[in-house]
Every structure is written in C-alpha cells, then in structure tokens.
Amino acid sequence: MGVKYGQKSSSNTLSLCIPAYNAASHLPQLLESAQDQTKPFDEVLVYDDCSTDETPEVARRYGATVISGDENQGCSVARKRLAEYASADWVHFHDADDELLPNFVEEAREWMAAEDPPEVVLFGYEYRDGESNELYSTRRFDAEALQNDPIDYTIRTQINPFCGLYHRESFVEAGGPDTDPKVLHNEDCAMHCKLARAGLEFGADPAVTVINYKRGDSMSRTNLWKNARSRFYVLRKAAQFNGDTHGSVIATEIWSNVGRLTARDQWDLVIPSVQLALDLDGRIPSDEGGIFRLLCAISPAAAPYIREYLIRFFKPYLRR
C-alpha cells in the first residue's frame, strides 16, 4: 500500500488543467471536447506559458480560467502551478493539442467516488494521426503491474499525464512534477517516477477516454536528441533513489537509451551511461542484439561506438 497523503474529500470535484504555449489553434478542439462531456468538469484552468499568440483570449472565450506565467518554463512548471491553483479535489492534466472523449469525466467520477481509490488512475487512450484522424493504436495500462510495483512500472513505461487522474492534495504534497530542467524533454516519465517514489498508489482503467494525436511539429518529435539526453537524467535519478531495489530494470533502460544517444550524436553521455549501467547491474545487457552483447563482452565502453559505426557504414539509411 502507498502512502495516503490527503484525506479525500466527499465533494470529489474535478479540475481540467491545461498547460498551453502558443496553442490558440488547438485549444478550441480540446475545450469543445471538455464541454461535450456526459458529466461536467467543475473547473477548467489554462496555464498560459508566455504565449505570443491568442492562447489566453481563446481560453477565456471558452469559459476557462487563465493563469499567466511570468516566463516560459515548460509544461512541468505549468502543471505544478495548475495543481497548486486548482480548487478541486482531483485534477486531470491535458495537452492543448489532444482531445477528450465524451466519457472521461463520467469514468473519472466513478473512481473518485470509490471508498479508497488510488491517488493516480491511468485510463486507456487512442493514438491517432493529427491530420487524417487515422487510428494507429489503442493503449491500455497494466493494472496488476502498476499495483504490484509502481516504481518498476514507471521506470520502464512511458506514461503521459493526458490519460491520468490525480488526487490533487496527494499530488501536491508529493512534490508534483519534476521541474529539473535536465529532464524537461522526458518530463512525463520523470513525474510518474517521482510520484511512485513518493509512495502514491496507482490504478489503471481499460476504458478509453482520451485521444492523443501524432503531430509532426510536436516537442517530442522535433527534439529527439534532447529526449535521449533527458532520458539519461531521468534514469540517473531513478538509480540514485531506487538503484538498490530496481538496479536491473534501470540498467536495462539505460542500455536501451545508449542506442538513442549514439544515433543522435550525444557522445558525451555514452560513457557515463555505460558506467552507470555497469555499476547498477554489472552484467552484459541481455535485451540487446547478439553482436552488441558480444562487443560488450570484449569492451562495454567501446561497444556503443563500434555498433554505431557499423550501423552508419552498412545501414546508413537508418540514420537519415
């Protein structure tokens, strides 16, 4: 059982919290989907992260309360401010360029009304093309794995806040998002790892309540090298706090990220990654390819460089 931070109020109100930066073109779709819920949100908050477009005006036009930032600091700081500002018992964070299905609030309220709900609930979501609306996949989370070992699950699984429901007081008392600038481009994983370390209980619901859109200009797709670097710092932090108990899974994730670092020419973090993985687990990576495992048996430090050279020489199309 996790640490129960807040006494859950019987009023069970729900805030929709939207970090937004230059989101004027996307906000109408999201805010209309919020208005189309079968049961309403109790408040809708938009954090304007120093936008240069009409983001705050669009938000107010749809009845949202706008909180204005003093300087652009990214979505983690925005989520922290939103959670602190919200007056509801529960919060749901949603990216401005995604969409809610009409059943989100109704499904959320069932969990909120439970006798002793987990502090974090993850719903299923659809992954669609932002232009054609083509459905790529539907994703659901493993409720049993989340309940048994949320630290393990959050280390190895990408979890986005747009599919989550969070008990506000517990979230705030646990420190909320990780606002360390080094994890900015892997901030979703950093946040859920932090919540798991703090002892919050996690649950999962197979109900699909959200649409996540694939967009070519999204922050994650236009900053792949920053994603790889941020992932290293998330995993290094996980090693600092949970290396004694979860060293093997952290090392596996580090080895996986080494390939991303070399592919994106982030050479300065390769040796620190290898050393950290070896310090945690001390074994040749078991989840990598046979050639790479053989190279690691000869020289773990040289293996990533040799593998990347071979890929660029024999399969250059993989690095275009």
C-alpha positions as CSV (number, residue, x, y, z in Angstrom):
1,M,0.0,0.0,0.0
2,G,1.2,3.5,-0.8
3,V,1.4,6.5,1.5
4,K,-2.0,8.2,1.8
5,Y,-1.2,11.9,1.7
6,G,-4.5,13.7,1.8
7,Q,-7.9,12.9,3.4
8,K,-10.1,12.6,0.3
9,S,-13.0,15.0,0.4
10,S,-16.5,13.7,-0.1
11,S,-17.2,16.6,-2.6
12,N,-15.0,14.9,-5.2
13,T,-14.7,17.8,-7.6
14,L,-12.6,17.7,-10.7
15,S,-10.4,20.3,-12.5
16,L,-9.3,20.2,-16.1
17,C,-5.7,21.6,-16.1
18,I,-4.2,22.6,-19.5
19,P,-0.6,23.8,-19.9
20,A,-0.5,25.9,-23.1
21,Y,2.1,27.7,-25.1
22,N,1.1,29.2,-28.5
23,A,-1.9,26.8,-28.5
24,A,-4.6,29.1,-29.9
25,S,-5.1,26.9,-33.0
26,H,-5.5,23.7,-31.0
27,L,-7.4,24.8,-27.9
28,P,-10.9,25.1,-29.4
29,Q,-10.9,21.3,-30.2
30,L,-9.9,20.4,-26.7
31,L,-12.2,22.9,-24.9
32,E,-15.1,21.9,-27.1
33,S,-14.5,18.2,-26.1
34,A,-14.4,19.3,-22.5
35,Q,-17.8,21.0,-22.9
36,D,-19.2,17.8,-24.6
37,Q,-18.6,15.6,-21.6
38,T,-21.6,13.5,-20.4
39,K,-20.8,14.9,-16.9
40,P,-19.1,18.3,-16.5
41,F,-15.7,19.3,-15.1
42,D,-16.1,21.5,-12.0
43,E,-13.5,24.0,-13.3
44,V,-11.3,24.4,-16.4
45,L,-7.9,26.0,-16.0
46,V,-5.4,27.1,-18.7
47,Y,-1.8,28.0,-17.8
48,D,-0.6,30.4,-20.4
49,D,3.2,29.8,-20.6
50,C,4.0,33.3,-22.1
51,S,2.4,32.6,-25.4
52,T,2.9,35.1,-28.3
53,D,-0.4,34.2,-30.0
54,E,-4.0,34.4,-28.8
55,T,-3.9,31.5,-26.4
56,P,-5.3,33.3,-23.4
57,E,-8.1,35.0,-25.4
58,V,-9.2,31.7,-26.9
59,A,-9.2,30.0,-23.5
60,R,-11.3,32.8,-21.9
61,R,-13.7,32.7,-24.9
62,Y,-14.5,29.1,-23.9
63,G,-15.0,30.0,-20.3
64,A,-11.7,28.8,-18.9
65,T,-9.8,30.5,-16.1
66,V,-6.4,31.6,-17.4
67,I,-3.3,31.6,-15.2
68,S,-0.4,33.6,-16.7
69,G,3.2,32.7,-16.2
70,D,6.0,35.3,-15.8
71,E,8.4,33.4,-18.1
72,N,8.3,30.4,-20.4
73,Q,9.4,27.4,-18.2
74,G,7.8,24.4,-19.9
75,C,4.9,22.1,-19.1
76,S,6.3,20.7,-15.8
77,V,6.3,24.1,-14.1
78,A,2.9,24.7,-15.7
79,R,1.4,21.5,-14.2
80,K,2.9,22.3,-10.8
81,R,1.3,25.8,-10.9
82,L,-2.0,24.4,-12.1
83,A,-2.2,21.8,-9.4
84,E,-1.4,24.4,-6.7
85,Y,-4.0,26.9,-8.1
86,A,-6.8,24.3,-8.6
87,S,-9.6,24.3,-6.1
88,A,-10.9,20.8,-6.9
89,D,-10.1,17.5,-5.1
90,W,-8.9,15.9,-8.3
91,V,-7.0,17.2,-11.3
92,H,-6.6,16.0,-14.9
93,F,-3.8,17.4,-17.0
94,H,-4.3,17.6,-20.7
95,D,-2.1,18.7,-23.5
96,A,-3.6,21.5,-25.6
97,D,-3.3,19.7,-28.9
98,D,-5.1,16.5,-27.8
99,E,-8.7,15.7,-27.2
100,L,-11.1,14.2,-24.6
101,L,-13.7,11.6,-25.5
102,P,-17.1,12.4,-24.0
103,N,-16.8,9.7,-21.3
104,F,-13.7,11.0,-19.5
105,V,-15.4,12.8,-16.6
106,E,-18.0,10.1,-16.1
107,E,-15.4,7.4,-15.9
108,A,-13.2,9.5,-13.6
109,R,-16.1,10.2,-11.2
110,E,-16.6,6.5,-10.7
111,W,-13.0,6.3,-9.4
112,M,-13.3,9.5,-7.4
113,A,-16.4,8.2,-5.6
114,A,-14.8,4.9,-4.6
115,E,-14.3,4.3,-0.9
116,D,-10.5,4.2,-1.0
117,P,-9.3,5.0,-4.6
118,P,-5.6,5.1,-5.6
119,E,-4.1,8.6,-5.9
120,V,-3.3,8.1,-9.6
121,V,-5.6,6.4,-12.1
122,L,-4.5,5.8,-15.7
123,F,-7.1,5.4,-18.5
124,G,-6.8,4.0,-21.9
125,Y,-6.3,6.2,-25.0
126,E,-6.4,6.2,-28.7
127,Y,-3.4,7.2,-30.8
128,R,-4.4,8.9,-34.0
129,D,-2.9,10.9,-36.9
130,G,-3.3,14.6,-36.3
131,E,-4.2,15.3,-39.9
132,S,-6.2,12.3,-41.2
133,N,-7.6,11.1,-37.8
134,E,-6.5,7.6,-38.7
135,L,-6.4,5.3,-35.7
136,Y,-2.9,3.9,-35.2
137,S,-3.4,2.0,-32.0
138,T,-5.2,1.9,-28.6
139,R,-3.2,1.8,-25.5
140,R,-4.1,0.5,-22.0
141,F,-2.0,0.1,-18.9
142,D,-1.3,-3.0,-16.8
143,A,-3.4,-2.5,-13.6
144,E,-1.8,-5.5,-11.8
145,A,1.8,-4.5,-12.6
146,L,1.0,-0.9,-11.5
147,Q,-0.4,-2.1,-8.2
148,N,2.3,-4.6,-7.5
149,D,5.3,-2.4,-8.2
150,P,4.6,1.2,-9.4
151,I,8.3,2.1,-9.2
152,D,9.3,-0.7,-11.6
153,Y,6.4,0.2,-14.0
154,T,7.1,3.9,-14.1
155,I,10.8,3.4,-14.8
156,R,10.2,1.2,-17.8
157,T,6.9,2.5,-19.2
158,Q,6.1,5.8,-20.9
159,I,3.1,7.3,-19.1
160,N,1.6,10.6,-20.3
161,P,-0.4,12.8,-17.9
162,F,-3.1,13.3,-20.6
163,C,-4.5,9.9,-19.7
164,G,-4.2,10.4,-15.9
165,L,-6.4,11.3,-12.9
166,Y,-4.6,12.7,-9.9
167,H,-5.8,13.3,-6.3
168,R,-4.7,16.9,-6.0
169,E,-3.6,17.2,-2.4
170,S,-1.6,13.9,-2.6
171,F,-0.1,15.1,-5.9
172,V,0.9,18.5,-4.4
173,E,2.3,17.0,-1.2
174,A,4.4,14.5,-3.1
175,G,6.0,17.4,-4.9
176,G,4.1,17.3,-8.2
177,P,6.1,17.2,-11.4
178,D,9.9,17.0,-11.5
179,T,10.8,20.6,-12.6
180,D,14.5,19.8,-13.0
181,P,15.4,21.4,-16.4
182,K,17.6,18.4,-17.3
183,V,14.5,16.1,-17.5
184,L,12.4,18.6,-19.5
185,H,12.1,16.5,-22.6
186,N,11.3,13.3,-20.7
187,E,9.3,15.1,-18.1
188,D,6.3,12.8,-18.2
189,C,8.3,9.8,-17.2
190,A,10.1,11.9,-14.6
191,M,6.9,13.0,-13.0
192,H,5.4,9.5,-12.7
193,C,8.7,8.1,-11.4
194,K,8.7,10.8,-8.7
195,L,5.1,10.1,-7.7
196,A,5.8,6.3,-7.4
197,R,8.9,7.0,-5.3
198,A,6.8,9.2,-3.0
199,G,4.5,6.2,-2.4
200,L,1.4,7.2,-4.3
201,E,-0.8,4.3,-5.3
202,F,-1.5,3.7,-9.0
203,G,-4.5,2.2,-10.6
204,A,-5.5,1.6,-14.3
205,D,-8.8,1.5,-16.1
206,P,-9.2,-0.1,-19.5
207,A,-11.9,2.5,-20.5
208,V,-10.6,4.6,-23.5
209,T,-11.3,8.2,-22.6
210,V,-8.7,10.3,-24.5
211,I,-7.3,10.9,-28.0
212,N,-3.6,11.5,-28.4
213,Y,-2.7,13.0,-31.8
214,K,0.5,12.3,-33.7
215,R,1.8,15.7,-34.9
216,G,5.0,16.2,-36.8
217,D,5.7,19.5,-35.1
218,S,5.3,18.2,-31.5
219,M,8.0,18.9,-29.0
220,S,9.0,15.3,-28.7
221,R,9.3,14.7,-32.4
222,T,11.4,17.9,-33.1
223,N,13.8,17.3,-30.2
224,L,14.8,13.7,-30.4
225,W,18.3,14.4,-29.2
226,K,17.0,16.3,-26.2
227,N,14.7,13.4,-25.4
228,A,17.6,11.0,-25.3
229,R,19.6,13.3,-23.0
230,S,16.7,13.9,-20.7
231,R,16.0,10.1,-20.5
232,F,19.6,9.7,-19.2
233,Y,19.0,12.1,-16.4
234,V,15.6,10.6,-15.5
235,L,17.3,7.2,-15.2
236,R,20.2,8.5,-13.3
237,K,17.8,10.0,-10.8
238,A,16.0,6.6,-10.6
239,A,19.3,5.0,-9.9
240,Q,20.0,7.5,-7.1
241,F,16.7,6.7,-5.3
242,N,16.0,3.1,-6.3
243,G,19.2,1.6,-7.6
244,D,19.4,-0.8,-4.6
245,T,16.0,-2.2,-5.3
246,H,15.5,-1.7,-9.0
247,G,19.0,-1.7,-10.4
248,S,18.4,-4.3,-13.0
249,V,15.4,-2.7,-14.7
250,I,17.2,0.7,-14.6
251,A,20.3,-0.7,-16.2
252,T,18.2,-2.3,-18.9
253,E,16.6,1.1,-19.7
254,I,20.0,2.8,-19.7
255,W,21.4,0.3,-22.2
256,S,18.3,0.9,-24.4
257,N,18.9,4.6,-24.2
258,V,22.6,4.3,-25.2
259,G,21.4,3.5,-28.7
260,R,19.4,6.6,-28.9
261,L,22.3,8.7,-27.6
262,T,24.7,7.4,-30.2
263,A,22.1,7.7,-33.0
264,R,21.7,11.4,-32.2
265,D,25.4,12.1,-31.7
266,Q,25.1,12.7,-27.9
267,W,28.6,11.2,-27.3
268,D,29.3,12.9,-24.1
269,L,26.7,10.9,-22.2
270,V,27.6,7.5,-23.7
271,I,30.4,6.6,-21.2
272,P,28.5,7.9,-18.2
273,S,25.6,5.8,-19.3
274,V,27.6,2.6,-19.7
275,Q,29.4,3.2,-16.3
276,L,26.1,3.7,-14.5
277,A,24.5,0.6,-16.1
278,L,27.5,-1.5,-15.0
279,D,27.5,0.0,-11.5
280,L,23.9,-0.9,-11.2
281,D,23.8,-4.4,-12.7
282,G,27.3,-5.4,-13.6
283,R,26.2,-7.6,-16.4
284,I,26.3,-7.5,-20.2
285,P,22.9,-6.2,-21.4
286,S,20.6,-9.2,-22.1
287,D,17.9,-7.4,-24.1
288,E,20.2,-6.1,-26.8
289,G,21.3,-7.8,-30.1
290,G,23.8,-10.6,-30.2
291,I,26.5,-8.6,-31.9
292,F,26.2,-5.9,-29.3
293,R,26.3,-8.4,-26.4
294,L,29.5,-9.9,-27.9
295,L,31.0,-6.4,-28.3
296,C,30.1,-5.7,-24.6
297,A,31.8,-8.9,-23.5
298,I,35.0,-7.5,-25.1
299,S,34.7,-3.9,-24.1
300,P,31.5,-2.4,-22.7
301,A,32.9,1.1,-23.1
302,A,33.8,0.6,-26.8
303,A,30.7,-1.4,-27.8
304,P,28.3,1.5,-28.4
305,Y,30.8,3.3,-30.6
306,I,31.5,0.3,-32.7
307,R,27.9,-0.6,-33.1
308,E,27.0,2.9,-34.2
309,Y,29.9,2.9,-36.7
310,L,28.7,-0.4,-38.2
311,I,25.1,0.9,-38.5
312,R,26.3,4.1,-40.3
313,F,28.6,2.1,-42.6
314,F,26.3,-0.8,-43.5
315,K,22.8,0.7,-43.0
316,P,23.2,4.5,-43.4
317,Y,19.5,4.8,-44.3
318,L,18.7,4.2,-40.6
319,R,20.4,7.5,-39.7
320,R,19.0,9.8,-42.3
